[in-house]
Amino acid sequence: HFVRNLYDRAVEDYLSVSLWEEYLHFLHEHQDEFGILEMRSCYERAITNAGIHLSEGIKIWKACIRIEETHLATLIDEEQIEEAKEGVRRIYKRAFMVPLNNVEDLEVCYKSWEKNDSKDVLKECADALDKAKKLRSKRKEWEHTLDSGEGEADELLLSNYFSYIQAEEKMGNDPSRVQLLYERAVTSFPITAEIWNSYMRYIQRHLNVPSVVTKVCGRAVRNCPWVSVLWATAVRILDTASCEPGFRQEFWSTFLKFHLHIAPLLGAADFLEILLARCDSCRQQNLEPHELHETFQKMSAMMDEYYPNFVDRGLLLHSYWAECEASRLQDVEAGRAIWESLVSNKYSSIYEAWAGFIDFEKRFGSVDRCRALYNRSYHRRMDDAMHRYTLSHSWLRFERENGTSDLYFKALKKVEDYSTTIENYLAKQKSLAEDDDAEVGNKRRTLQGKKDTSEKRLKKEPGQRENAGMAIQHDDSRTVFVTNLAFSATESDIREKFSACGEVSGVRIIKSSYTGKPKGYAYVDFAMEESVMRATGLAGTQLLGRTINVQKSNPPTHRKKTSHSSTVSRRSDRSIIGTSSAQADSSKLE
């Protein structure tokens, strides 16, 4: 029974015709222990799960017939013998209705079996067999693409699976055949999130039964726990399938067990998407007000714990929370407190926070509260000077539509004063940009002269020409690009920061071609590709007092190869010079 339980667990997880065949053979060998009824129950499951497998399903039918024929041979009573023979005949009939490769072998066996029993081949079986062969011919080309793709690159085989699935959907309305193709695909690609996500979405549309949905969703996140879209999709699909609240809570508890290990692998935005899906689910369950409030509170606390420096400019979680408090739970003060905590702390310089708070007060508060917020935002230092300019004009429109003429002119005076400041600021930026262009042009001409001198020297030293023309090649699939680094950050600092993600094979700090000083970004090379995903999870963390950004390396494809590996795009130098100046003056302005 222990072995049987292992077989049950195995066939529940993945579709494997060979495994089902072994399972049935195991039961056949121990038929005295399990009995014919248990064996029939098992082979019915095998037929349902693998019997329609076009290329290998014939093995299942043969195994089932073998079990019934063995049972028939043990019988003595004539009535039981006739009943058993009819059981064998039914299995043959059912098999002939399914499009299967090598079904001709089964046809020969059936004719021989009926001949021994002194009966003619039933016409209905022959008709069913003809129809099944026609269905098989429609799918022959697609099956061939899977067989031929087994030895090819994974991308080709995966593409063939998707094409076959689309074709099967167009051929008819049999979700079980499409589901079987998805099962075959996830068996070949168990940790490919793309196929799991597509499978879950298909199940939700066509087989939205709790028992099926829960099984597929659970397997998807267990195989790819680091993929946020699978968790978020699964949480929402469980709602559409009307799964029991207890199971949905159990599924979320599974995530909570994983999240300690998942969070470092996910970006902040990905982690946030999972939390939002949970909030959606709880909102739809008609929870008690205090339960819904606690849910949002926990989600916010989790976000702050794992990504304390992440700034959600869309305010997806907090605006959602405040809206639920005010409109769904009828507690405007609680919603207002959420917005107040944002603009009073981490989001005090973020335009979107002030604009969202003002919009909240327009819908749930009063004109006086809105005016007070406009006045507060005007005196705040924004992360971008133009954002305060935008809020000022919004304030002006608000006073025109809701205030008195006196209040309108007071607002207009402030807007005009700030507009003059902005115009002076933009004019200065334009002048700086022109100066930078001129400076870069002079340096470019100087460097070109040095390059010409170097080329002449190389012509005189042929032995060095080959080495000078060789650029160091880096594998971008094992590299991350790190920005917003402190200018004082050394290679050792960066290596120590990322060593927890895997073996660091190299650190390349990018420096200015003109000054030789660091530009604030670097490439980190790893020995293994798996380390890249873990490294991107460090986005939003601190290094030497600065919040770093980390993303997978994706250098511009148009960059020209050069004989000097240290040469960097000059266009980026000019861009960064201009940006640095702009940031400095923006700080002074505000």
C-alpha positions as CSV (number, residue, x, y, z in Angstrom):
1,H,0.0,0.0,0.0
2,F,2.9,2.4,0.6
3,V,4.1,1.8,-3.0
4,R,0.6,2.4,-4.3
5,N,0.4,5.7,-2.4
6,L,3.7,6.8,-4.0
7,Y,2.2,5.9,-7.4
8,D,-0.9,7.9,-6.6
9,R,1.1,10.9,-5.7
10,A,3.3,10.7,-8.8
11,V,0.4,10.4,-11.3
12,E,-1.5,13.2,-9.6
13,D,1.5,15.6,-10.2
14,Y,2.4,14.9,-13.8
15,L,1.0,13.2,-16.8
16,S,3.2,10.2,-17.7
17,V,1.8,7.4,-19.7
18,S,4.8,5.2,-18.8
19,L,4.2,5.8,-15.1
20,W,0.5,4.9,-15.4
21,E,1.5,1.8,-17.3
22,E,3.9,0.8,-14.6
23,Y,1.2,1.5,-12.0
24,L,-1.3,-0.7,-13.7
25,H,1.3,-3.4,-14.1
26,F,2.0,-3.2,-10.4
27,L,-1.7,-3.7,-9.5
28,H,-1.8,-6.5,-12.0
29,E,1.0,-8.3,-10.3
30,H,-0.8,-7.9,-6.9
31,Q,-4.3,-8.5,-8.1
32,D,-5.0,-11.0,-5.3
33,E,-4.2,-8.3,-2.7
34,F,-6.1,-5.4,-4.3
35,G,-9.0,-7.2,-6.1
36,I,-10.6,-6.5,-9.4
37,L,-12.8,-3.6,-8.2
38,E,-9.9,-1.6,-7.0
39,M,-7.9,-2.3,-10.2
40,R,-10.9,-1.2,-12.3
41,S,-11.2,2.0,-10.3
42,C,-7.5,2.7,-11.0
43,Y,-7.6,1.9,-14.7
44,E,-10.6,4.2,-15.1
45,R,-8.5,7.0,-13.7
46,A,-5.7,6.0,-16.1
47,I,-8.1,6.1,-19.1
48,T,-9.4,9.5,-18.0
49,N,-6.0,11.0,-17.5
50,A,-3.9,9.3,-20.2
51,G,-6.1,7.2,-22.4
52,I,-6.6,10.0,-25.0
53,H,-2.9,10.6,-25.3
54,L,-2.7,10.3,-29.1
55,S,0.9,9.0,-29.4
56,E,1.1,6.8,-26.3
57,G,-2.4,6.2,-25.0
58,I,-2.6,2.8,-26.6
59,K,-0.4,1.5,-23.8
60,I,-3.1,2.3,-21.3
61,W,-5.9,0.5,-23.2
62,K,-3.7,-2.6,-23.6
63,A,-3.0,-2.6,-19.9
64,C,-6.7,-2.3,-19.0
65,I,-7.6,-5.2,-21.4
66,R,-4.8,-7.3,-20.0
67,I,-6.2,-6.8,-16.5
68,E,-9.7,-7.8,-17.6
69,E,-8.6,-10.8,-19.6
70,T,-6.5,-12.1,-16.6
71,H,-9.6,-11.7,-14.4
72,L,-11.7,-13.6,-17.1
73,A,-9.3,-16.5,-17.0
74,T,-9.9,-17.0,-13.3
75,L,-13.7,-17.4,-13.6
76,I,-15.6,-20.7,-13.6
77,D,-19.3,-19.6,-13.4
78,E,-20.8,-19.2,-16.9
79,E,-22.8,-16.1,-16.0
80,Q,-19.7,-14.4,-14.5
81,I,-17.7,-15.4,-17.6
82,E,-20.2,-13.8,-20.0
83,E,-20.3,-10.7,-17.9
84,A,-16.5,-10.5,-17.9
85,K,-16.4,-11.0,-21.7
86,E,-18.8,-8.1,-22.1
87,G,-16.5,-6.0,-19.9
88,V,-13.5,-6.8,-22.2
89,R,-15.6,-6.0,-25.3
90,R,-16.6,-2.6,-23.8
91,I,-13.0,-1.6,-23.3
92,Y,-12.3,-2.4,-26.9
93,K,-15.3,-0.4,-28.1
94,R,-14.2,2.6,-26.0
95,A,-10.7,2.4,-27.3
96,F,-11.8,2.4,-30.9
97,M,-13.7,5.7,-30.3
98,V,-10.4,7.5,-29.4
99,P,-7.9,8.7,-32.0
100,L,-4.7,6.8,-31.2
101,N,-1.5,5.9,-32.9
102,N,-0.9,2.2,-33.5
103,V,-4.6,1.5,-32.9
104,E,-4.3,-1.0,-35.8
105,D,-2.5,-3.4,-33.3
106,L,-5.5,-3.2,-31.0
107,E,-7.8,-3.8,-34.0
108,V,-5.9,-7.1,-34.8
109,C,-6.2,-8.2,-31.2
110,Y,-9.9,-7.5,-31.1
111,K,-10.6,-9.4,-34.3
112,S,-8.7,-12.4,-33.0
113,W,-10.5,-12.2,-29.7
114,E,-13.9,-12.1,-31.3
115,K,-13.0,-14.9,-33.7
116,N,-12.0,-17.2,-30.8
117,D,-15.3,-16.5,-29.2
118,S,-17.1,-17.4,-32.5
119,K,-18.6,-13.9,-33.0
120,D,-18.4,-11.5,-36.0
121,V,-16.6,-8.2,-35.6
122,L,-19.2,-5.7,-34.5
123,K,-20.1,-3.2,-37.2
124,E,-20.4,-0.4,-34.7
125,C,-16.8,-0.9,-33.6
126,A,-15.6,-0.7,-37.2
127,D,-17.6,2.5,-37.7
128,A,-16.2,4.1,-34.5
129,L,-12.7,3.0,-35.6
130,D,-13.0,4.8,-38.9
131,K,-14.1,8.0,-37.3
132,A,-11.3,7.9,-34.8
133,K,-8.7,7.4,-37.6
134,K,-10.0,10.5,-39.4
135,L,-9.6,12.5,-36.2
136,R,-6.1,11.1,-35.8
137,S,-5.2,12.2,-39.3
138,K,-6.1,15.8,-38.5
139,R,-3.7,15.7,-35.6
140,K,-0.9,13.7,-37.2
141,E,1.0,16.8,-38.4
142,W,0.9,18.4,-34.9
143,E,2.0,15.2,-33.2
144,H,4.9,15.0,-35.6
145,T,6.0,18.5,-34.6
146,L,6.2,17.4,-31.0
147,D,8.1,14.2,-31.8
148,S,10.5,16.0,-34.1
149,G,11.0,18.8,-31.6
150,E,12.1,16.5,-28.7
151,G,15.8,16.8,-29.7
152,E,15.6,20.5,-30.7
153,A,16.0,23.6,-28.6
154,D,13.5,24.1,-25.8
155,E,12.2,27.3,-27.4
156,L,11.1,25.3,-30.5
157,L,9.4,22.5,-28.6
158,L,7.6,25.0,-26.4
159,S,6.4,26.9,-29.4
160,N,5.2,23.7,-31.0
161,Y,3.2,22.9,-27.9
162,F,1.5,26.3,-28.0
163,S,0.7,25.9,-31.7
164,Y,-0.8,22.5,-31.2
165,I,-2.9,23.7,-28.3
166,Q,-4.3,26.6,-30.4
167,A,-5.0,24.2,-33.2
168,E,-6.8,21.7,-30.8
169,E,-9.0,24.5,-29.5
170,K,-10.1,25.3,-33.1
171,M,-10.7,21.7,-34.0
172,G,-13.5,21.1,-31.5
173,N,-15.1,21.7,-28.2
174,D,-13.4,19.0,-26.1
175,P,-11.6,20.7,-23.2
176,S,-10.2,17.4,-22.0
177,R,-8.0,17.1,-25.1
178,V,-6.7,20.6,-24.7
179,Q,-6.1,19.9,-21.0
180,L,-4.2,16.8,-21.9
181,L,-1.9,18.8,-24.2
182,Y,-1.2,21.3,-21.4
183,E,-0.4,18.4,-19.1
184,R,2.0,17.0,-21.7
185,A,3.6,20.5,-22.0
186,V,4.1,21.1,-18.2
187,T,5.6,17.6,-18.0
188,S,8.2,18.7,-20.5
189,F,8.6,22.2,-19.1
190,P,7.7,21.9,-15.3
191,I,9.4,25.2,-14.4
192,T,8.4,27.3,-17.3
193,A,6.0,29.9,-15.9
194,E,4.6,30.9,-19.4
195,I,3.0,27.5,-19.9
196,W,1.7,27.2,-16.4
197,N,0.1,30.7,-16.6
198,S,-1.6,29.8,-19.9
199,Y,-2.8,26.5,-18.5
200,M,-4.4,28.2,-15.4
201,R,-6.1,30.7,-17.6
202,Y,-7.5,28.0,-19.9
203,I,-8.8,26.0,-16.9
204,Q,-10.5,29.1,-15.5
205,R,-12.3,29.7,-18.9
206,H,-13.3,26.2,-19.7
207,L,-13.1,23.9,-16.7
208,N,-13.8,26.2,-13.8
209,V,-14.4,23.4,-11.3
210,P,-12.9,23.8,-7.8
211,S,-11.3,20.4,-7.7
212,V,-9.6,20.9,-11.1
213,V,-8.7,24.6,-10.5
214,T,-7.2,24.0,-7.0
215,K,-5.0,21.2,-8.3
216,V,-3.6,23.1,-11.3
217,C,-3.0,26.3,-9.3
218,G,-1.3,24.5,-6.5
219,R,1.1,22.7,-8.8
220,A,1.9,25.9,-10.7
221,V,3.0,27.9,-7.7
222,R,4.8,24.9,-6.2
223,N,6.9,24.4,-9.4
224,C,7.6,28.2,-10.0
225,P,7.2,29.9,-6.6
226,W,9.4,32.7,-7.6
227,V,7.0,33.9,-10.4
228,S,4.7,36.6,-9.0
229,V,2.2,36.5,-11.9
230,L,1.4,32.8,-11.1
231,W,0.6,33.6,-7.4
232,A,-1.5,36.6,-8.4
233,T,-3.3,34.7,-11.1
234,A,-3.9,31.7,-8.9
235,V,-5.4,33.9,-6.1
236,R,-7.9,35.5,-8.5
237,I,-8.8,32.2,-10.2
238,L,-9.6,30.6,-6.9
239,D,-12.2,33.3,-6.4
240,T,-13.8,32.8,-9.8
241,A,-14.0,29.0,-9.2
242,S,-16.0,29.7,-6.0
243,C,-13.6,27.6,-3.9
244,E,-14.3,27.3,-0.3
245,P,-12.9,30.1,1.9
246,G,-11.0,27.6,3.9
247,F,-9.1,26.4,0.9
248,R,-8.4,30.0,-0.2
249,Q,-7.0,30.7,3.2
250,E,-4.9,27.5,3.1
251,F,-3.5,28.6,-0.3
252,W,-2.6,32.0,1.1
253,S,-0.9,30.3,4.1
254,T,1.2,28.4,1.6
255,F,2.3,31.7,0.1
256,L,3.2,33.0,3.6
257,K,5.4,29.9,4.1
258,F,7.1,30.6,0.8
259,H,7.3,34.4,1.0
260,L,10.3,34.5,3.2
261,H,12.3,32.8,0.4
262,I,10.4,34.5,-2.4
263,A,10.7,38.1,-1.5
264,P,14.5,38.4,-2.2
265,L,13.9,36.9,-5.7
266,L,11.1,39.3,-6.6
267,G,11.1,42.9,-7.5
268,A,9.1,45.2,-5.3
269,A,6.4,45.7,-8.1
270,D,6.0,41.9,-8.5
271,F,5.6,41.4,-4.8
272,L,3.1,44.2,-4.6
273,E,1.0,42.5,-7.4
274,I,0.6,39.4,-5.2
275,L,-0.5,41.5,-2.2
276,L,-3.0,43.3,-4.3
277,A,-4.5,40.1,-5.6
278,R,-4.9,39.0,-1.9
279,C,-6.7,42.3,-1.2
280,D,-9.0,41.8,-4.2
281,S,-9.8,38.3,-2.9
282,C,-10.6,39.4,0.6
283,R,-12.7,42.4,-0.6
284,Q,-14.9,40.0,-2.6
285,Q,-15.5,37.7,0.3
286,N,-17.6,40.2,2.2
287,L,-15.5,40.1,5.3
288,E,-16.3,41.9,8.4
289,P,-15.0,45.5,8.4
290,H,-12.3,44.9,10.9
291,E,-11.1,41.8,9.0
292,L,-10.8,43.7,5.7
293,H,-9.0,46.6,7.5
294,E,-6.5,44.1,9.1
295,T,-5.9,42.5,5.6
296,F,-4.8,45.8,4.1
297,Q,-2.8,46.6,7.2
298,K,-0.9,43.3,7.0
299,M,-0.2,43.8,3.3
300,S,1.1,47.3,3.8
301,A,3.3,46.0,6.7
302,M,4.7,43.2,4.5
303,M,5.6,45.7,1.8
304,D,7.4,48.0,4.2
305,E,9.2,45.1,5.8
306,Y,10.7,43.7,2.6
307,Y,11.0,46.8,0.5
308,P,11.3,49.7,2.9
309,N,12.8,52.1,0.3
310,F,10.4,51.2,-2.5
311,V,8.3,54.1,-3.8
312,D,5.1,53.1,-5.4
313,R,4.3,56.2,-7.5
314,G,1.0,54.6,-8.5
315,L,0.1,54.3,-4.9
316,L,-1.8,51.1,-5.8
317,L,-2.0,49.6,-2.4
318,H,-2.6,52.7,-0.3
319,S,-5.1,54.4,-2.6
320,Y,-7.0,51.1,-2.8
321,W,-6.9,50.8,1.0
322,A,-8.1,54.3,1.5
323,E,-10.9,53.9,-1.0
324,C,-12.2,50.7,0.7
325,E,-12.1,52.4,4.1
326,A,-14.1,55.4,2.8
327,S,-16.6,53.9,0.4
328,R,-16.9,50.2,1.5
329,L,-16.5,50.5,5.2
330,Q,-18.0,54.0,5.5
331,D,-15.0,55.3,7.5
332,V,-13.7,58.4,5.8
333,E,-11.5,59.3,8.7
334,A,-9.6,56.0,8.4
335,G,-9.1,56.7,4.7
336,R,-7.9,60.2,5.4
337,A,-5.5,58.9,7.9
338,I,-3.9,56.6,5.3
339,W,-3.3,59.5,2.9
340,E,-2.1,61.7,5.7
341,S,0.5,59.2,6.8
342,L,1.8,59.1,3.2
343,V,2.2,62.8,2.6
344,S,3.7,63.3,6.1
345,N,6.4,60.7,5.7
346,K,8.0,58.9,2.8
347,Y,5.8,60.3,0.1
348,S,6.0,64.0,1.2
349,S,7.8,65.0,-2.0
350,I,5.9,62.7,-4.3
351,Y,3.4,64.5,-6.6
352,E,1.2,61.5,-7.0
353,A,0.6,61.3,-3.3
354,W,-0.6,64.9,-3.0
355,A,-2.7,64.7,-6.1
356,G,-4.3,61.4,-4.8
357,F,-5.0,62.9,-1.4
358,I,-6.6,66.0,-3.0
359,D,-8.8,63.8,-5.2
360,F,-9.8,61.8,-2.1
361,E,-10.9,65.0,-0.3
362,K,-12.8,66.2,-3.4
363,R,-14.9,63.1,-3.3
364,F,-15.2,62.5,0.5
365,G,-14.2,65.7,2.2
366,S,-14.8,69.4,1.8
367,V,-13.7,72.4,-0.2
368,D,-11.8,73.8,2.8
369,R,-9.8,70.5,3.2
370,C,-8.9,70.5,-0.5
371,R,-7.7,74.1,-0.3
372,A,-5.6,73.4,2.8
373,L,-4.0,70.5,0.9
374,Y,-3.2,72.7,-2.1
375,N,-1.6,75.2,0.2
376,R,0.5,72.5,1.9
377,S,1.6,71.0,-1.3
378,Y,2.6,74.4,-2.7
379,H,5.1,74.8,0.1
380,R,6.5,71.3,-0.1
381,R,9.7,70.5,-1.9
382,M,8.8,68.1,-4.7
383,D,11.1,65.5,-6.3
384,D,10.5,67.3,-9.6
385,A,10.1,71.1,-9.9
386,M,7.6,70.7,-12.7
387,H,5.3,68.6,-10.4
388,R,4.8,71.6,-8.1
389,Y,4.1,73.7,-11.1
390,T,1.4,71.2,-12.2
391,L,-0.2,71.2,-8.7
392,S,-0.2,75.0,-8.7
393,H,-2.2,75.1,-11.9
394,S,-4.6,72.5,-10.6
395,W,-5.0,74.7,-7.5
396,L,-5.9,77.7,-9.7
397,R,-8.6,75.7,-11.5
398,F,-10.0,74.5,-8.2
399,E,-10.4,78.0,-6.9
400,R,-12.0,79.1,-10.2
401,E,-14.6,76.4,-9.9
402,N,-15.1,76.3,-6.1
403,G,-13.7,79.5,-4.5
404,T,-14.3,83.2,-4.5
405,S,-12.7,85.8,-6.8
406,D,-10.5,86.9,-3.9
407,L,-9.2,83.3,-3.3
408,Y,-8.7,82.9,-7.1
409,F,-6.5,85.9,-7.3
410,K,-4.5,84.9,-4.3
411,A,-3.8,81.5,-6.0
412,L,-3.1,83.2,-9.3
413,K,-0.4,85.4,-7.7
414,K,1.4,82.3,-6.3
415,V,1.1,80.5,-9.7
416,E,2.5,83.5,-11.5
417,D,5.4,83.8,-9.1
418,Y,6.3,80.2,-9.5
419,S,5.8,80.3,-13.3
420,T,8.5,83.0,-13.5
421,T,10.8,80.9,-11.5
422,I,10.2,77.9,-13.7
423,E,10.8,79.9,-16.9
424,N,14.1,81.1,-15.6
425,Y,15.0,77.5,-14.6
426,L,14.2,76.1,-18.1
427,A,16.2,78.9,-19.8
428,K,19.2,78.1,-17.6
429,Q,18.9,74.4,-18.4
430,K,18.8,75.2,-22.1
431,S,22.0,77.3,-21.8
432,L,23.7,74.5,-19.8
433,A,22.8,72.0,-22.4
434,E,24.3,74.1,-25.2
435,D,27.5,74.6,-23.2
436,D,27.7,70.8,-22.5
437,D,27.2,70.2,-26.3
438,A,30.1,72.5,-27.1
439,E,32.3,71.0,-24.4
440,V,31.6,67.5,-25.5
441,G,32.4,68.5,-29.1
442,N,35.8,69.8,-28.1
443,K,36.6,66.7,-26.1
444,R,35.5,64.5,-28.9
445,R,37.9,66.2,-31.3
446,T,40.7,65.9,-28.7
447,L,40.0,62.2,-28.3
448,Q,39.8,61.7,-32.0
449,G,43.3,63.1,-32.3
450,K,44.6,60.8,-29.6
451,K,42.9,57.8,-31.4
452,D,44.7,58.7,-34.7
453,T,48.0,58.8,-32.8
454,S,47.3,55.4,-31.3
455,E,46.4,53.9,-34.6
456,K,49.7,55.1,-36.1
457,R,51.5,53.5,-33.2
458,L,49.8,50.2,-33.7
459,K,50.8,50.1,-37.3
460,K,54.4,50.3,-36.2
461,E,53.9,47.4,-33.7
462,P,52.1,44.6,-35.6
463,G,52.5,42.2,-32.7
464,Q,50.3,44.4,-30.5
465,R,47.6,45.0,-33.1
466,E,45.8,41.7,-32.6
467,N,45.7,42.1,-28.8
468,A,44.5,45.7,-29.0
469,G,41.6,44.7,-31.2
470,M,40.3,42.1,-28.9
471,A,37.4,43.3,-26.6
472,I,36.5,41.4,-23.5
473,Q,33.2,39.6,-24.1
474,H,30.6,39.4,-21.3
475,D,27.6,37.1,-21.1
476,D,24.6,39.4,-20.5
477,S,22.4,36.4,-19.4
478,R,24.6,36.2,-16.2
479,T,24.9,40.0,-15.7
480,V,22.9,42.7,-13.9
481,F,23.1,46.4,-14.4
482,V,23.3,48.5,-11.1
483,T,22.5,52.2,-11.1
484,N,22.3,55.0,-8.5
485,L,25.5,53.8,-6.9
486,A,27.4,56.1,-4.5
487,F,30.4,57.6,-6.4
488,S,32.6,56.3,-3.5
489,A,31.4,52.7,-4.0
490,T,34.4,50.4,-4.7
491,E,34.5,47.0,-6.5
492,S,34.8,45.3,-3.1
493,D,31.7,47.1,-1.8
494,I,29.7,46.0,-4.7
495,R,31.0,42.4,-4.7
496,E,30.2,42.1,-1.0
497,K,26.7,43.4,-1.6
498,F,25.9,40.8,-4.3
499,S,27.9,37.8,-3.1
500,A,24.8,36.6,-1.3
501,C,23.1,36.1,-4.6
502,G,25.8,33.7,-5.9
503,E,29.4,33.6,-7.0
504,V,30.4,37.0,-8.4
505,S,32.8,36.6,-11.3
506,G,33.4,40.2,-12.0
507,V,32.4,43.8,-11.2
508,R,32.7,46.6,-13.8
509,I,32.3,50.1,-12.5
510,I,31.6,52.4,-15.4
511,K,33.7,55.6,-15.4
512,S,33.7,58.8,-17.4
513,S,35.9,58.7,-20.5
514,Y,36.9,62.3,-19.8
515,T,37.3,62.6,-16.0
516,G,38.0,58.9,-15.1
517,K,35.5,59.3,-12.2
518,P,32.7,56.7,-11.6
519,K,29.4,57.6,-13.2
520,G,27.3,55.9,-10.5
521,Y,26.5,52.6,-12.2
522,A,28.2,49.3,-12.8
523,Y,27.8,45.8,-14.2
524,V,28.0,42.8,-11.9
525,D,28.8,39.4,-13.6
526,F,27.9,36.1,-12.0
527,A,29.1,32.6,-12.6
528,M,25.5,31.2,-12.8
529,E,22.4,32.5,-14.6
530,E,20.2,31.7,-11.5
531,S,22.1,34.4,-9.5
532,V,20.7,37.1,-11.8
533,M,17.1,36.6,-10.6
534,R,18.2,36.8,-7.0
535,A,20.3,39.9,-7.6
536,T,17.3,41.8,-9.1
537,G,15.6,41.3,-5.8
538,L,18.1,43.7,-4.3
539,A,16.5,46.6,-6.1
540,G,15.4,49.2,-3.7
541,T,17.9,48.2,-1.0
542,Q,20.7,50.5,0.4
543,L,24.4,50.5,-0.5
544,L,26.6,53.1,1.2
545,G,23.5,55.2,2.0
546,R,22.0,55.2,-1.5
547,T,19.0,53.2,-2.8
548,I,20.3,51.2,-5.7
549,N,18.4,50.0,-8.8
550,V,19.1,46.5,-10.2
551,Q,17.9,45.1,-13.4
552,K,19.0,42.3,-15.8
553,S,21.7,43.5,-18.2
554,N,20.2,44.5,-21.6
555,P,22.7,46.7,-23.4
556,P,21.6,48.6,-26.6
557,T,21.8,46.3,-29.6
558,H,22.9,49.2,-31.8
559,R,26.1,49.9,-29.9
560,K,29.1,49.5,-32.2
561,K,32.0,47.2,-31.4
562,T,35.2,48.9,-30.8
563,S,38.8,47.9,-30.5
564,H,39.0,49.3,-27.0
565,S,36.9,47.5,-24.4
566,S,36.9,50.5,-22.1
567,T,35.3,52.8,-24.7
568,V,31.8,53.9,-23.6
569,S,29.1,55.7,-25.6
570,R,29.8,59.4,-25.7
571,R,26.2,60.1,-26.1
572,S,25.6,58.8,-22.6
573,D,28.3,61.1,-21.2
574,R,26.5,64.1,-22.6
575,S,23.1,62.9,-21.3
576,I,24.5,62.3,-17.8
577,I,26.2,65.7,-17.7
578,G,23.0,67.4,-18.6
579,T,21.0,65.4,-16.1
580,S,23.4,66.0,-13.2
581,S,23.2,69.8,-13.8
582,A,19.5,69.6,-14.0
583,Q,19.2,67.8,-10.8
584,A,21.5,70.2,-9.0
585,D,19.6,73.3,-10.2
586,S,16.3,71.6,-9.4
587,S,17.4,71.2,-5.8
588,K,18.3,74.8,-5.6
589,L,15.0,75.8,-7.2
590,E,12.9,73.9,-4.7
